[in-house]
Amino acid sequence: MRARVLLAAACATLLALTGCSAATHSDNAYGPLTLWTDSIRLDAMKQLAADFEKQDHIKINVVVRKGDAVTDDFVQQVPSGKGPDLIVTAHDGLGKLVQNGVVNPVDIPTERFRKEAIKAVTYDGKIYGVPYATENLGLVRNDDLTKAEPKTFTEMIDAGRQSGAEYPFVIDQDPELGDPYHMYPFQTSFGAPVFKSDKFGYTTDLGMAGKEGKNFANWLAQQGKNGSIDAHITGDKSKQLFMDGKVAFQITGPWNTSAYEEAGRHISVLPIPSAGGKKASPFLGVQVFFASNKTSNPVLVRKFFDYVASERGQKLLFKLDPRVPAQTKIAASMKDPVLRGFLTAGEGASPMPALPQMGSVWKFWGGTELNILTGKQDPTKGWDRMNANIVNEIGAK
């Protein structure tokens, strides 16, 4: 046992010069580290791990977890010392990770990254992970029906109607829960963000409880009355309608555009038009690597973070998992016009709040919007009641 401890200490001392690690598992590699991922990016992470091992001679075992289980299982297992060294997941679970004390702040070259991506991995003014890709909504246009580039919601509806499309405009809605995620760009164009912000990021004070939020609610009610927004068009239906060539404009993300092109649609991605006079800012989702603060291999984890934050690592990630890159230089070099469109549409986007309090927001938000859109609730009274319910729910926790 004493010999093992001495070996670990010696290796740690030599690591900066030789890449040595406390545990060796082959003639060529040290480690291993363990990385949890979901099934969607499993192959990409395996190839990334192989390249990291080739460069730094540190092995990574990539383990697949189911969907949200990546973050939830990480929170449960890290305190017991049974969790992985690393996870890759969406940024919006960061608040849960910090509040459960399973991650520590990290030092990364922030100047290489888009400012929106850095905001997403920042919590209470501290950076906790390495971002590699972003996703956001944009306005997808059917180029065979129109070439308009609307700057306002009204311009978009008018152009859609003039195109002769069966559906001038569609936006995903759940007939029982609404869809505040897809509606959010229009809400922010009224100056009503979900939470207020300070120099450290989001606060827990609602930003949509004032007159700006009520203005949005009244606008939403009007769109339901005049038929500009159909509350009964689900995500699956809106996707199929666009694939069938029946839609001029749609609010959607990059997860649908490949199917559109495969269906023969010619598309462009534009910034989302404003409904309330201010910039329409969608939510931004960021894919991030986080490290356990209980890892027994902190120096090896540091080496991985240096690699994955490097141009080599980020370029390979873009090749393996082609989403809009988090690094400024690589994002600027993209050739794909659709991804470039989403990059432009996401400029100034609002990172999805990583606050645990978002759970209370989701509970009331979508249903209220749906009721307002369908005329079941008075917009002002319904919006005020929603905000009161959210505040009470947050205060009770």
C-alpha positions as CSV (number, residue, x, y, z in Angstrom):
1,M,0.0,0.0,0.0
2,R,2.8,2.4,1.0
3,A,4.6,1.6,-2.3
4,R,1.4,2.5,-4.3
5,V,1.2,5.8,-2.4
6,L,4.8,6.6,-3.1
7,L,4.4,5.8,-6.8
8,A,1.3,8.0,-7.0
9,A,3.3,10.9,-5.5
10,A,6.2,10.4,-7.8
11,C,4.0,10.3,-10.8
12,A,2.2,13.4,-9.8
13,T,5.5,15.2,-9.5
14,L,6.7,14.0,-12.9
15,L,3.4,14.5,-14.7
16,A,4.1,18.1,-15.9
17,L,7.2,16.8,-17.7
18,T,6.3,13.3,-18.7
19,G,2.5,12.8,-18.7
20,C,2.8,10.2,-16.0
21,S,-0.3,9.1,-14.0
22,A,-0.8,7.2,-10.8
23,A,-2.3,4.2,-12.6
24,T,-1.0,2.6,-15.8
25,H,-3.1,0.3,-17.9
26,S,-1.0,-0.3,-21.0
27,D,2.5,0.3,-22.2
28,N,1.4,3.5,-24.0
29,A,-1.4,5.0,-22.0
30,Y,-2.0,6.3,-18.4
31,G,-5.3,6.6,-16.5
32,P,-7.9,5.7,-17.3
33,L,-10.3,8.5,-16.9
34,T,-14.0,7.8,-17.2
35,L,-16.3,10.0,-19.2
36,W,-20.1,9.7,-19.1
37,T,-22.1,10.6,-22.2
38,D,-25.5,10.0,-23.7
39,S,-26.1,7.7,-26.6
40,I,-26.5,10.4,-29.2
41,R,-22.8,11.5,-29.0
42,L,-21.3,8.1,-27.9
43,D,-19.4,7.5,-31.1
44,A,-18.2,11.1,-31.2
45,M,-16.9,10.9,-27.7
46,K,-15.1,7.5,-28.4
47,Q,-13.3,9.0,-31.3
48,L,-12.4,12.1,-29.3
49,A,-11.1,9.9,-26.5
50,A,-8.9,8.0,-29.0
51,D,-7.4,11.3,-30.3
52,F,-6.7,12.5,-26.8
53,E,-5.0,9.2,-26.0
54,K,-3.0,9.5,-29.2
55,Q,-1.8,13.0,-28.2
56,D,-1.4,12.8,-24.4
57,H,-1.1,9.0,-23.8
58,I,-4.0,9.1,-21.4
59,K,-6.8,6.6,-21.8
60,I,-10.5,7.5,-21.4
61,N,-13.2,5.0,-20.9
62,V,-16.4,6.4,-22.5
63,V,-19.6,5.1,-20.8
64,V,-23.1,5.7,-22.1
65,R,-25.9,6.8,-19.8
66,K,-29.5,7.4,-20.6
67,G,-30.5,11.0,-21.5
68,D,-30.9,13.1,-18.4
69,A,-29.4,10.4,-16.3
70,V,-25.9,11.8,-17.1
71,T,-26.4,14.8,-14.8
72,D,-28.8,13.2,-12.3
73,D,-26.6,10.1,-11.7
74,F,-23.5,12.3,-11.6
75,V,-25.0,14.3,-8.7
76,Q,-26.0,11.1,-6.9
77,Q,-22.7,9.2,-7.3
78,V,-20.0,11.8,-7.0
79,P,-20.3,12.4,-3.3
80,S,-19.8,8.6,-2.7
81,G,-16.7,8.6,-4.9
82,K,-18.3,6.3,-7.4
83,G,-19.0,8.8,-10.1
84,P,-16.9,9.4,-13.3
85,D,-14.1,11.8,-13.7
86,L,-15.9,13.7,-16.5
87,I,-19.3,14.1,-18.1
88,V,-20.5,15.8,-21.3
89,T,-24.0,17.2,-21.2
90,A,-26.1,20.3,-21.7
91,H,-25.2,23.4,-19.6
92,D,-28.6,23.9,-18.0
93,G,-28.0,21.4,-15.3
94,L,-25.1,23.5,-14.0
95,G,-27.0,25.0,-11.1
96,K,-27.8,21.5,-9.8
97,L,-24.2,20.5,-10.1
98,V,-23.0,23.6,-8.2
99,Q,-25.6,23.5,-5.5
100,N,-24.9,19.8,-4.9
101,G,-21.2,20.5,-4.6
102,V,-20.0,18.1,-7.2
103,V,-18.0,20.5,-9.5
104,N,-15.4,23.1,-9.0
105,P,-14.6,26.3,-11.0
106,V,-12.1,25.8,-13.8
107,D,-9.7,28.0,-15.6
108,I,-10.1,28.0,-19.4
109,P,-8.9,30.3,-22.2
110,T,-12.2,32.3,-22.4
111,E,-10.8,34.6,-25.1
112,R,-11.1,31.7,-27.6
113,F,-14.9,31.2,-27.0
114,R,-18.0,33.0,-28.0
115,K,-19.2,35.2,-25.2
116,E,-22.7,33.5,-25.2
117,A,-21.0,30.1,-24.6
118,I,-18.9,31.5,-21.7
119,K,-22.1,32.9,-20.1
120,A,-23.7,29.5,-20.3
121,V,-21.0,27.8,-18.2
122,T,-20.8,30.7,-15.7
123,Y,-22.6,30.4,-12.4
124,D,-22.4,33.1,-9.7
125,G,-19.6,34.7,-11.7
126,K,-17.4,31.5,-11.9
127,I,-16.7,29.2,-14.9
128,Y,-17.3,25.5,-14.3
129,G,-16.8,23.7,-17.6
130,V,-15.5,23.7,-21.2
131,P,-18.1,24.4,-23.8
132,Y,-17.9,22.9,-27.3
133,A,-21.1,23.5,-29.2
134,T,-24.3,25.6,-29.1
135,E,-27.8,25.3,-30.4
136,N,-30.6,27.8,-30.7
137,L,-33.8,28.5,-32.6
138,G,-33.9,30.5,-35.8
139,L,-36.4,31.4,-38.5
140,V,-36.3,28.7,-41.2
141,R,-37.5,29.9,-44.5
142,N,-38.8,27.9,-47.5
143,D,-36.8,29.5,-50.3
144,D,-39.1,28.0,-52.9
145,L,-42.0,30.0,-51.6
146,T,-40.4,33.3,-50.6
147,K,-37.2,35.2,-50.5
148,A,-38.4,37.7,-47.9
149,E,-36.2,38.6,-44.9
150,P,-38.7,39.9,-42.4
151,K,-37.5,42.0,-39.5
152,T,-40.8,42.0,-37.6
153,F,-43.5,39.5,-36.9
154,T,-46.0,41.4,-39.0
155,E,-43.6,41.5,-41.9
156,M,-43.2,37.7,-41.6
157,I,-46.9,37.0,-41.5
158,D,-47.5,39.3,-44.5
159,A,-44.7,37.7,-46.5
160,G,-45.9,34.2,-45.6
161,R,-49.4,35.0,-46.8
162,Q,-48.2,36.6,-50.0
163,S,-46.1,33.5,-50.7
164,G,-49.3,31.5,-51.2
165,A,-48.2,28.9,-48.7
166,E,-51.0,26.9,-47.0
167,Y,-49.4,27.8,-43.7
168,P,-47.7,31.2,-43.7
169,F,-46.0,30.5,-40.4
170,V,-45.8,27.7,-37.9
171,I,-44.3,27.4,-34.4
172,D,-44.3,24.2,-32.3
173,Q,-47.0,24.0,-29.6
174,D,-48.1,21.3,-27.2
175,P,-51.9,21.2,-27.1
176,E,-51.8,20.5,-23.4
177,L,-48.7,22.3,-22.2
178,G,-47.9,25.0,-24.7
179,D,-44.3,25.6,-25.6
180,P,-42.6,28.6,-23.9
181,Y,-39.2,27.5,-25.3
182,H,-40.3,28.2,-28.9
183,M,-42.3,31.4,-27.8
184,Y,-39.4,32.8,-25.9
185,P,-37.8,34.9,-28.7
186,F,-41.0,36.8,-29.1
187,Q,-41.3,37.3,-25.3
188,T,-37.8,38.7,-25.1
189,S,-38.6,41.1,-28.0
190,F,-40.9,42.8,-25.5
191,G,-38.1,43.2,-23.0
192,A,-39.4,40.4,-20.7
193,P,-36.6,37.8,-20.0
194,V,-37.5,35.0,-17.7
195,F,-35.1,36.1,-15.0
196,K,-33.3,39.4,-14.5
197,S,-29.5,39.5,-14.7
198,D,-26.6,41.2,-13.0
199,K,-22.8,41.2,-13.7
200,F,-22.6,37.6,-12.4
201,G,-25.4,36.2,-14.6
202,Y,-29.0,35.4,-13.9
203,T,-30.6,36.3,-10.6
204,T,-33.7,34.6,-9.2
205,D,-35.8,37.7,-9.7
206,L,-38.4,37.3,-12.4
207,G,-37.8,39.6,-15.4
208,M,-41.2,38.9,-17.0
209,A,-43.5,40.0,-14.1
210,G,-43.7,43.7,-15.1
211,K,-45.6,45.5,-17.8
212,E,-43.3,44.1,-20.6
213,G,-44.4,40.6,-19.8
214,K,-48.0,41.7,-19.8
215,N,-47.5,43.4,-23.1
216,F,-46.3,40.1,-24.5
217,A,-49.3,38.3,-23.0
218,N,-51.7,40.7,-24.7
219,W,-49.9,40.3,-28.0
220,L,-50.0,36.5,-27.6
221,A,-53.8,36.6,-27.0
222,Q,-54.2,38.7,-30.2
223,Q,-52.2,36.2,-32.3
224,G,-54.6,33.5,-31.1
225,K,-57.6,35.6,-32.1
226,N,-56.4,36.4,-35.5
227,G,-55.0,33.0,-36.3
228,S,-51.4,34.0,-36.8
229,I,-50.3,31.3,-34.2
230,D,-52.1,28.0,-34.2
231,A,-52.1,26.4,-30.7
232,H,-52.8,22.9,-32.2
233,I,-49.7,22.5,-34.4
234,T,-47.4,20.1,-32.5
235,G,-43.7,19.8,-33.2
236,D,-44.2,16.6,-35.3
237,K,-47.0,18.2,-37.3
238,S,-45.0,21.4,-38.0
239,K,-42.0,19.4,-39.1
240,Q,-44.1,17.3,-41.5
241,L,-45.9,20.4,-42.9
242,F,-42.6,22.0,-43.7
243,M,-41.2,18.8,-45.3
244,D,-44.3,18.7,-47.4
245,G,-43.6,22.2,-48.7
246,K,-46.7,23.7,-47.1
247,V,-45.0,26.2,-44.8
248,A,-43.3,29.5,-45.7
249,F,-41.7,30.2,-42.3
250,Q,-41.1,28.2,-39.2
251,I,-39.4,28.8,-35.8
252,T,-37.2,25.7,-35.2
253,G,-33.7,24.5,-34.5
254,P,-30.9,22.7,-36.3
255,W,-32.3,19.3,-35.3
256,N,-34.9,19.6,-38.1
257,T,-33.1,21.1,-41.0
258,S,-31.3,18.0,-42.2
259,A,-34.7,16.3,-42.7
260,Y,-35.9,19.3,-44.7
261,E,-33.0,19.2,-47.0
262,E,-33.4,15.5,-47.4
263,A,-37.0,16.1,-48.3
264,G,-35.9,18.4,-51.1
265,R,-36.7,21.7,-49.4
266,H,-34.4,24.6,-50.2
267,I,-34.0,26.5,-47.0
268,S,-32.3,29.5,-45.4
269,V,-32.0,30.3,-41.7
270,L,-32.7,33.9,-40.6
271,P,-32.7,35.8,-37.3
272,I,-36.1,35.6,-35.6
273,P,-38.2,38.7,-36.3
274,S,-39.2,41.0,-33.4
275,A,-42.8,41.1,-32.2
276,G,-42.3,43.7,-29.5
277,G,-39.8,46.1,-30.9
278,K,-36.6,44.8,-29.2
279,K,-34.3,42.1,-30.4
280,A,-35.8,38.6,-30.4
281,S,-33.3,36.5,-28.4
282,P,-33.9,32.7,-28.3
283,F,-32.6,30.5,-25.6
284,L,-29.1,29.2,-26.1
285,G,-28.2,25.6,-25.3
286,V,-24.6,24.7,-24.8
287,Q,-22.9,21.4,-24.8
288,V,-20.2,21.2,-22.0
289,F,-17.6,19.0,-20.4
290,F,-17.7,19.1,-16.6
291,A,-15.3,17.4,-14.2
292,S,-16.0,15.8,-10.8
293,N,-14.5,17.5,-7.9
294,K,-13.9,14.0,-6.4
295,T,-11.8,12.7,-9.2
296,S,-8.7,10.9,-8.2
297,N,-7.0,12.1,-11.3
298,P,-7.2,15.9,-11.2
299,V,-4.0,16.4,-13.2
300,L,-5.1,14.1,-16.0
301,V,-8.5,15.9,-16.0
302,R,-6.6,19.2,-16.4
303,K,-4.8,17.7,-19.3
304,F,-8.1,16.7,-20.9
305,F,-9.6,20.1,-20.4
306,D,-6.5,21.7,-22.0
307,Y,-6.9,19.3,-25.0
308,V,-10.7,19.8,-25.4
309,A,-10.3,23.6,-25.1
310,S,-7.6,23.6,-27.8
311,E,-8.1,24.3,-31.5
312,R,-7.3,20.6,-32.2
313,G,-9.9,19.3,-29.8
314,Q,-12.6,21.8,-30.8
315,K,-12.1,21.2,-34.5
316,L,-12.4,17.4,-34.1
317,L,-15.5,17.9,-32.0
318,F,-17.1,20.0,-34.8
319,K,-16.2,17.3,-37.3
320,L,-17.6,14.5,-35.2
321,D,-20.6,16.3,-33.8
322,P,-21.4,19.1,-36.3
323,R,-23.2,21.7,-34.3
324,V,-22.4,25.4,-34.2
325,P,-19.0,25.6,-32.5
326,A,-18.5,27.3,-29.1
327,Q,-15.1,28.7,-30.2
328,T,-15.2,31.9,-32.1
329,K,-12.5,31.1,-34.7
330,I,-14.0,27.7,-35.6
331,A,-17.5,29.1,-35.7
332,A,-16.4,31.8,-38.1
333,S,-14.8,29.2,-40.4
334,M,-18.0,27.2,-40.9
335,K,-19.0,26.7,-44.6
336,D,-22.5,25.2,-44.1
337,P,-24.9,28.0,-44.8
338,V,-27.6,26.5,-42.5
339,L,-25.3,26.4,-39.5
340,R,-24.0,29.8,-40.3
341,G,-27.6,31.0,-40.3
342,F,-28.2,29.6,-36.8
343,L,-25.0,31.2,-35.6
344,T,-26.3,34.6,-36.8
345,A,-29.7,33.9,-35.3
346,G,-28.0,33.1,-32.0
347,E,-26.0,36.2,-31.7
348,G,-26.8,37.7,-28.3
349,A,-29.0,34.7,-27.4
350,S,-29.8,34.1,-23.8
351,P,-28.3,30.9,-22.3
352,M,-31.0,28.7,-20.9
353,P,-31.0,29.5,-17.2
354,A,-29.1,26.9,-15.2
355,L,-30.9,27.9,-12.0
356,P,-32.8,25.1,-10.2
357,Q,-35.6,27.7,-9.9
358,M,-36.4,27.1,-13.6
359,G,-38.3,24.0,-12.5
360,S,-40.9,26.3,-10.9
361,V,-41.0,28.4,-14.0
362,W,-41.7,25.5,-16.3
363,K,-44.5,24.3,-14.1
364,F,-46.7,27.3,-14.8
365,W,-45.3,29.0,-17.9
366,G,-46.4,26.9,-20.8
367,G,-49.9,26.2,-19.6
368,T,-50.5,29.9,-19.0
369,E,-49.3,30.8,-22.4
370,L,-51.5,28.1,-24.0
371,N,-54.6,29.4,-22.1
372,I,-53.9,32.9,-23.2
373,L,-53.3,31.9,-26.8
374,T,-56.6,29.9,-26.9
375,G,-58.7,32.6,-25.0
376,K,-59.2,30.6,-21.9
377,Q,-57.5,33.2,-19.7
378,D,-57.5,36.9,-19.7
379,P,-53.9,37.8,-20.7
380,T,-53.2,40.3,-18.0
381,K,-54.8,38.5,-15.2
382,G,-53.5,35.1,-16.3
383,W,-49.9,36.4,-16.7
384,D,-50.1,38.1,-13.2
385,R,-51.4,34.8,-11.7
386,M,-48.6,32.8,-13.4
387,N,-45.9,35.1,-12.0
388,A,-47.4,35.0,-8.5
389,N,-47.5,31.2,-8.6
390,I,-43.9,31.0,-9.7
391,V,-42.7,33.3,-7.0
392,N,-44.7,31.4,-4.3
393,E,-43.3,28.1,-5.6
394,I,-39.7,29.4,-5.5
395,G,-40.2,30.8,-2.1
396,A,-41.6,27.6,-0.7
397,K,-38.5,25.6,-1.6
